[in-house]
Amino acid sequence: MSTHAPARTTTTDRPIPQEAFDWYDEYAHGLIDRRTFMNRLMTLTAAGFALSTLTAALMPNYAEAEQVSFNDPDILASYVTYPSPQGYGEARGYLVVPTGLADTGPVVLVVHENRGLNPYIEDVARRLAKSGFVALAPDALYPVGGYPGNDDEGRALQSSLDAAKMEADFIAGARFLKQHERSSGKLGAVGFCYGGYVVNMLAAAIPDELNAGVPFYGTPAAAAIRDQVKSPLLLQFAALDDRVNATWPDYESTLKKNRVPYTAHIYANTNHGFHNDSTGRYDEEAAELAWERTLAFFNRHLG
């Protein structure tokens, strides 16, 4: 596992204390409620931090995050539905195709965090299309009306859904994309947080269909199916993400035992979510390096 050391992201003249990022991670993953999270942030006001500064640094601001416009002439974006008989019956995703694609090309499934298809994930799909890939970003919240427009409600909705049916919807999305008329038949997947877990799950659940996977700070698939992973993996970790990183040694042992080709990178002094450029967890240097590696990996394995 390699180590890269970018500068720590700050939003003021003083760095946000690490415990604030840790508390946000607990809140974002349902380990504490919003009241507890806000009460903990209040304790930092005695150290001179304004609550508004802390929340601005930690909460997403999607208007700041767009890197590729939806009306960029190099891409064509639309929403599509497709069957998911083992899931919720019908699923929906954001499909982005490079306008310069003459016939078919490699395809990449983009899997969101634990809050539905928010603007950051849609932008990641557009970035992939801008780089020549056909991208599909499913919305697990489609059965309950889709991403509601804010992450708090999105998290609540996603936690209310059946986990097995959600996973089946993502498998359906992967198969729909692999068989799409614009697909070359080579399928990749990239996901973040919960989406990183889904990429690991896809690698285990459909090992003969996934050609390359890039989980960002994702936990491994269930132990019962973990031995089935075959496809090459590029695993991206944040050094300060103790919760996810604790799962890596056992997963790495399984990959080594089964001779699965993988490369893992840990980005020093970064937090869970460092690729997400809508929050203060974003680390530009680490995010750009991780994304360069992601594109190179897909180009190598998907053609």
Secondary structure per residue as TSV (DSSP state, phi and psi in degrees):
chain	resnum	aa	ss	phi	psi
A	1	M	-	360.0	126.1
A	2	S	E	-90.3	159.9
A	3	T	E	-123.8	132.8
A	4	H	E	-124.0	140.7
A	5	A	-	-122.1	84.5
A	6	P	-	-80.1	166.8
A	7	A	-	-69.7	148.1
A	8	R	-	-70.6	131.2
A	9	T	-	-70.4	133.2
A	10	T	-	-132.7	157.5
A	11	T	S	-118.0	-4.9
A	12	T	S	-136.6	-173.7
A	13	D	S	-68.1	-19.4
A	14	R	S	-113.6	139.4
A	15	P	-	-67.2	142.9
A	16	I	-	-66.6	131.2
A	17	P	-	-58.2	143.6
A	18	Q	H	-59.1	-34.0
A	19	E	H	-63.0	-27.9
A	20	A	H	-64.7	-41.3
A	21	F	H	-66.2	-38.6
A	22	D	H	-64.4	-41.8
A	23	W	H	-64.8	-39.9
A	24	Y	H	-63.1	-39.7
A	25	D	H	-62.1	-42.3
A	26	E	H	-62.9	-43.2
A	27	Y	H	-65.1	-46.4
A	28	A	H	-64.7	-24.0
A	29	H	T	-107.2	16.9
A	30	G	T	76.6	14.7
A	31	L	S	-82.6	-25.3
A	32	I	S	-135.4	157.3
A	33	D	-	-88.3	174.4
A	34	R	H	-63.0	-38.9
A	35	R	H	-62.4	-44.8
A	36	T	H	-61.9	-42.9
A	37	F	H	-59.8	-48.4
A	38	M	H	-66.4	-37.5
A	39	N	H	-63.6	-37.2
A	40	R	H	-67.9	-41.1
A	41	L	H	-61.3	-35.8
A	42	M	H	-59.7	-29.3
A	43	T	G	-66.1	-20.9
A	44	L	G	-83.2	-11.9
A	45	T	G	-67.3	-26.3
A	46	A	G	-66.8	-21.9
A	47	A	G	-90.9	7.5
A	48	G	T	98.3	5.8
A	49	F	-	-90.6	129.7
A	50	A	-	-74.9	138.7
A	51	L	H	-59.1	-37.0
A	52	S	H	-64.5	-35.1
A	53	T	H	-65.9	-42.5
A	54	L	H	-66.0	-47.0
A	55	T	H	-67.4	-35.3
A	56	A	H	-64.3	-34.0
A	57	A	H	-74.6	-31.4
A	58	L	H	-97.4	-35.0
A	59	M	S	-83.5	148.4
A	60	P	-	-70.1	144.1
A	61	N	-	-127.3	92.1
A	62	Y	G	-69.6	-21.2
A	63	A	G	-65.0	-23.4
A	64	E	G	-85.8	-10.2
A	65	A	T	-101.4	-11.7
A	66	E	-	-66.8	122.6
A	67	Q	S	-105.1	-30.8
A	68	V	S	-127.7	119.4
A	69	S	-	-67.9	149.1
A	70	F	T	-65.9	-21.1
A	71	N	T	-104.7	21.1
A	72	D	-	-58.7	131.2
A	73	P	T	-65.7	-14.7
A	74	D	T	-83.9	-5.2
A	75	I	E	-135.5	161.2
A	76	L	E	-133.1	116.5
A	77	A	E	-110.8	142.5
A	78	S	E	-156.9	165.6
A	79	Y	E	-102.3	135.9
A	80	V	E	-129.9	151.6
A	81	T	E	-114.8	156.6
A	82	Y	E	-156.2	155.3
A	83	P	E	-71.8	147.7
A	84	S	E	-141.2	74.5
A	85	P	T	-62.4	-27.8
A	86	Q	T	-89.2	-7.6
A	87	G	T	-107.7	-124.1
A	88	Y	T	-92.5	14.3
A	89	G	E	95.3	-49.6
A	90	E	E	-139.8	139.9
A	91	A	E	-124.0	163.9
A	92	R	E	-137.4	144.6
A	93	G	E	-148.2	169.0
A	94	Y	E	-101.5	109.5
A	95	L	E	-101.5	128.0
A	96	V	E	-127.4	124.5
A	97	V	E	-119.5	135.1
A	98	P	E	-65.2	130.2
A	99	T	T	-68.7	-21.7
A	100	G	T	-86.5	3.8
A	101	L	-	-74.5	116.1
A	102	A	-	-70.6	-40.9
A	103	D	S	-139.4	-87.7
A	104	T	-	-124.4	164.9
A	105	G	E	-157.0	171.1
A	106	P	E	-64.1	149.6
A	107	V	E	-121.3	147.9
A	108	V	E	-135.4	126.0
A	109	L	E	-83.5	133.4
A	110	V	E	-113.6	120.6
A	111	V	E	-112.9	125.7
A	112	H	-	-75.5	176.0
A	113	E	-	-78.2	-157.5
A	114	N	T	-91.2	36.3
A	115	R	T	-144.7	11.9
A	116	G	-	92.4	-178.7
A	117	L	S	-80.5	86.2
A	118	N	-	-88.2	172.3
A	119	P	H	-59.6	-30.8
A	120	Y	H	-62.2	-45.3
A	121	I	H	-68.7	-38.0
A	122	E	H	-60.9	-38.3
A	123	D	H	-67.2	-37.0
A	124	V	H	-60.5	-40.9
A	125	A	H	-62.2	-40.3
A	126	R	H	-67.2	-36.4
A	127	R	H	-61.8	-40.3
A	128	L	H	-64.9	-43.8
A	129	A	H	-63.9	-37.6
A	130	K	H	-61.1	-27.0
A	131	S	T	-94.1	7.1
A	132	G	T	103.1	3.3
A	133	F	-	-100.4	146.9
A	134	V	E	-83.1	122.6
A	135	A	E	-119.9	141.4
A	136	L	E	-129.7	124.5
A	137	A	E	-114.4	99.0
A	138	P	E	-68.7	156.4
A	139	D	-	-114.9	107.1
A	140	A	T	-62.0	-18.9
A	141	L	T	-87.0	2.0
A	142	Y	G	-53.8	-40.6
A	143	P	G	-62.6	-19.1
A	144	V	G	-116.4	26.8
A	145	G	T	102.7	-2.8
A	146	G	S	89.1	173.5
A	147	Y	-	-53.8	126.3
A	148	P	-	-82.4	-2.5
A	149	G	S	106.3	-11.6
A	150	N	S	-147.3	152.6
A	151	D	H	-72.0	-33.2
A	152	D	H	-61.0	-49.4
A	153	E	H	-66.3	-36.4
A	154	G	H	-61.0	-43.1
A	155	R	H	-61.9	-43.7
A	156	A	H	-63.1	-42.4
A	157	L	H	-65.0	-44.1
A	158	Q	H	-66.2	-36.7
A	159	S	H	-69.1	-17.1
A	160	S	H	-85.4	-11.3
A	161	L	S	-86.4	158.2
A	162	D	-	-73.3	121.7
A	163	A	H	-61.4	-42.4
A	164	A	H	-66.4	-38.6
A	165	K	H	-69.2	-37.1
A	166	M	H	-61.2	-45.1
A	167	E	H	-62.2	-39.5
A	168	A	H	-63.6	-35.8
A	169	D	H	-64.3	-38.5
A	170	F	H	-70.0	-37.0
A	171	I	H	-63.0	-41.7
A	172	A	H	-61.8	-39.5
A	173	G	H	-64.3	-41.2
A	174	A	H	-62.6	-43.3
A	175	R	H	-70.2	-39.2
A	176	F	H	-59.5	-43.2
A	177	L	H	-69.5	-43.2
A	178	K	H	-61.9	-33.6
A	179	Q	T	-95.4	3.7
A	180	H	S	-62.9	150.3
A	181	E	T	-61.5	-22.8
A	182	R	T	-94.5	3.4
A	183	S	E	-88.5	138.7
A	184	S	E	-79.9	-7.6
A	185	G	E	97.6	-5.8
A	186	K	E	-98.3	119.5
A	187	L	E	-113.7	128.0
A	188	G	E	-117.1	166.4
A	189	A	E	-145.6	138.1
A	190	V	E	-132.4	138.6
A	191	G	E	-150.4	161.7
A	192	F	E	-128.3	128.4
A	193	C	T	61.6	-116.7
A	194	Y	H	-53.6	-38.2
A	195	G	H	-64.5	-31.6
A	196	G	H	-64.6	-40.7
A	197	Y	H	-59.9	-43.8
A	198	V	H	-61.8	-38.8
A	199	V	H	-60.9	-45.0
A	200	N	H	-63.0	-37.2
A	201	M	H	-65.1	-43.6
A	202	L	H	-61.4	-40.5
A	203	A	H	-60.6	-29.7
A	204	A	H	-91.5	-35.3
A	205	A	H	-82.7	-34.2
A	206	I	S	-129.4	60.9
A	207	P	T	-63.4	-25.8
A	208	D	T	-89.4	-2.1
A	209	E	T	-111.1	-29.3
A	210	L	-	-87.3	126.3
A	211	N	-	-96.9	-18.9
A	212	A	E	-166.9	139.0
A	213	G	E	-132.9	141.1
A	214	V	E	-128.8	91.9
A	215	P	E	-86.0	124.1
A	216	F	E	-92.9	121.1
A	217	Y	S	37.4	57.9
A	218	G	-	-116.1	146.8
A	219	T	-	-81.3	159.6
A	220	P	-	-74.3	166.7
A	221	A	-	-65.2	167.7
A	222	A	-	-55.6	144.5
A	223	A	T	-57.7	-30.1
A	224	A	T	-66.0	-24.4
A	225	I	T	-118.4	-0.6
A	226	R	G	-61.3	-30.2
A	227	D	G	-68.3	-11.2
A	228	Q	G	-86.4	-7.8
A	229	V	-	-61.9	132.9
A	230	K	-	-128.4	-37.9
A	231	S	S	-71.7	152.8
A	232	P	-	-59.6	140.8
A	233	L	E	-125.6	142.4
A	234	L	E	-119.2	109.1
A	235	L	E	-103.3	128.5
A	236	Q	E	-114.4	124.1
A	237	F	E	-125.1	150.8
A	238	A	E	-99.6	132.2
A	239	A	T	-62.1	-30.4
A	240	L	T	-92.6	8.0
A	241	D	-	-92.8	72.9
A	242	D	H	-60.2	-36.8
A	243	R	H	-60.6	-50.8
A	244	V	H	-75.2	-42.2
A	245	N	H	-61.9	-26.1
A	246	A	T	-65.1	-21.4
A	247	T	T	-87.4	-10.5
A	248	W	H	-71.5	-43.6
A	249	P	H	-55.1	-44.9
A	250	D	H	-66.7	-40.5
A	251	Y	H	-64.8	-43.1
A	252	E	H	-61.3	-39.2
A	253	S	H	-60.4	-40.7
A	254	T	H	-65.3	-44.2
A	255	L	H	-62.7	-41.9
A	256	K	H	-64.9	-44.2
A	257	K	H	-59.1	-39.2
A	258	N	T	-94.2	6.9
A	259	R	T	55.5	40.9
A	260	V	-	-78.6	128.6
A	261	P	-	-69.2	123.0
A	262	Y	E	-149.0	155.1
A	263	T	E	-132.7	134.4
A	264	A	E	-122.6	136.3
A	265	H	E	-124.2	137.5
A	266	I	E	-116.9	129.5
A	267	Y	E	-101.8	110.2
A	268	A	T	-60.6	141.4
A	269	N	T	63.6	27.4
A	270	T	-	-115.4	154.8
A	271	N	-	-102.3	158.9
A	272	H	T	-49.8	128.0
A	273	G	T	92.9	15.7
A	274	F	T	-64.9	-18.6
A	275	H	T	-82.0	-17.5
A	276	N	-	-78.9	105.8
A	277	D	T	-83.3	15.8
A	278	S	T	-100.9	-0.1
A	279	T	S	-134.3	170.0
A	280	G	T	-70.1	-9.9
A	281	R	T	-73.7	-16.2
A	282	Y	-	-60.5	133.2
A	283	D	-	-122.8	106.6
A	284	E	H	-59.0	-46.4
A	285	E	H	-64.2	-46.8
A	286	A	H	-66.5	-41.0
A	287	A	H	-63.0	-43.0
A	288	E	H	-67.4	-39.9
A	289	L	H	-65.3	-44.9
A	290	A	H	-61.9	-37.6
A	291	W	H	-71.8	-39.7
A	292	E	H	-58.4	-43.1
A	293	R	H	-65.6	-37.4
A	294	T	H	-63.1	-48.4
A	295	L	H	-63.3	-41.8
A	296	A	H	-63.5	-39.9
A	297	F	H	-63.0	-46.9
A	298	F	H	-66.0	-40.1
A	299	N	H	-61.3	-37.6
A	300	R	H	-71.4	-40.9
A	301	H	H	-97.6	-18.5
A	302	L	H	-105.4	-17.2
A	303	G	-	83.0	360.0
